[in-house]
């Protein structure tokens, strides 16, 4: 270094300036060499990466293209070139208007649509649009189009993605194993959860009814054990095919959820009645649906229906449909249940109710109410029905339709039934001691209680304990439940009859009781269901049915109680048919005992 400085000191100023200039030139060329080398290396890497990305997009089955701010094609992959049949010199040109896209109801040139979209979108993401693309006359392809803007310091560009229905079909085929039932190839339970949000959104936005109809082939496990696994599967496949082809509604989708469970979603439903009518048509079809060795298998189906907005919260619609199906199955084979807010009140937390049941009795939260039953044509109170109410610390007064089903499923209904019987017997004794009018009190009984095998003995023991005349107690059982196991039901109620208590067949007219069974069943009363009298003032068919039931009961030596009397005209008409007793809000609603006993002093 010292030697270099010594040489420089011996040079004249002019020589030093020339040397400095030479060194500057050398450094410039060296810098340029290295910059150009790195630039070339970078360009090579970019070109390689671009080639890789182009290859990736070219082998994609989805059509991808990039547009400039002037709507010129900067890039298009092979799928788009093939789909739109682009010429070889399409780059840096606007798309020709050979193809047309359906925008709302009109066909618009594809290039024009993209240009109008650029102006209208203001560089925002264009959510996937499901529409149609017309390549030529007679060649229309369903597509999904997505457009997004790329905004940098460079001119704006738009990346477009176009998926044809063929590609969607391939994607569907890949997921078929997950979202299809393997036996029937119908959409399965997983697919329902994928589809429901779209159904909910559509129903909410369009303010239309949406129905979920759950179907359950009754007694299918027993049928499978009789006809065999292979034949049972054939029944399911044929039933699935029938549901797919049945003329229900253009907006119906069929799902196969579990072994013998199917779900129908129906959008744009005109009314709940239409859903019920369709299920009834299925039930009629099933009577001769499947032949085996020239014999028809008699099949039945139970159905639970939930309809938005009638059944409440749309997000709970599937849960409500399952609730309705459980209710239908509880009533017996071939029943239809529609979820309505009055029947399935979703303001109640079932888990909370279930947890609170055991302590509710000891805390005195249950109370027996009494609804008068009057003599037809006179209005004199001659009997009452005991109805349980739950005074819950959180929910207040809970009606029985909310908790009875839950109690039956958990078995708690046995303790509750014992409590009701004991309360009624205590009250009958008080009325006797204070010389109130002597009336008969009806108590609803569940087959869960009866099937314990100790129900009759318990009733006998309590009658003896409180020394109440058995003729002042009547047990009611609904027609549908009584029909489930005819011989066992008749045996239990004959034993009750021997104690001297009365027997009433409730909700008569809603089931399929045969004349022969009615003769065997030891009923003193038939209670005609409210559904048969709701429209009796204007419906002549209901009038004929009620008259026929009254005549039948009288022929068999039974008395008739008609429920659901709402006004004086109904009372007069039904009294004219020869009815014995009537019950309903026209006379009085269910009352706590201190209010009810004012009516029988």
Secondary structure, 3 states (H helix, E strand, C coil): CHHHHHHHHHCCHHHHHHHHHHHHHHHHHHHHHHHHHHHHHHHHHHHHHHHHHHHHHHCCCCEEEEECCCCEEEEECHHHHHHHCCCCCCCCCECCCCCEEEECCEEEEHHHHHHHHHHHHCCCCEEEEEEEEEEECCEEEEEEEEEEEECCCCCCEEEEEEEEHHHHHHHHHHHHHHHECCCCCCECHHHHHHHHHHHHHHHHHHCCEEEEEEEEECCHHHHHHHHCHHHHHHHHHHHHHHHHHCCCCCCEEEEEEECCEEEEEEEEECCHHHHHHHHHHHHHHHCCCEEECCEEECCCEEEEEEEECCCCCHHHHHHHHHHHHHHHHHHCCCCEEEECCCCCCCCCCHHHHHHHHHHHHHCCCEEEEEEEEEECCCCCEEEEEEEEEEEECCCEEECHHHHHHHHHHHCCHHHHHHHHHHHHHHHHHHHHHCCCCCCEEEEECCHHHHCCCCHHHHHHHHHHHHCCCHHHEEEEEEHHHHCCCHHHHHHHHHHHHHCCCEEEEEEECCCCCCHHHHHHCCCCEEEECHHHCCCCCCCHHHHHHHHHHHHHHHHCCCEEEECCCCCHHHHHHHHHCCCCEECCCCCCCCEEHHHHHHHHC
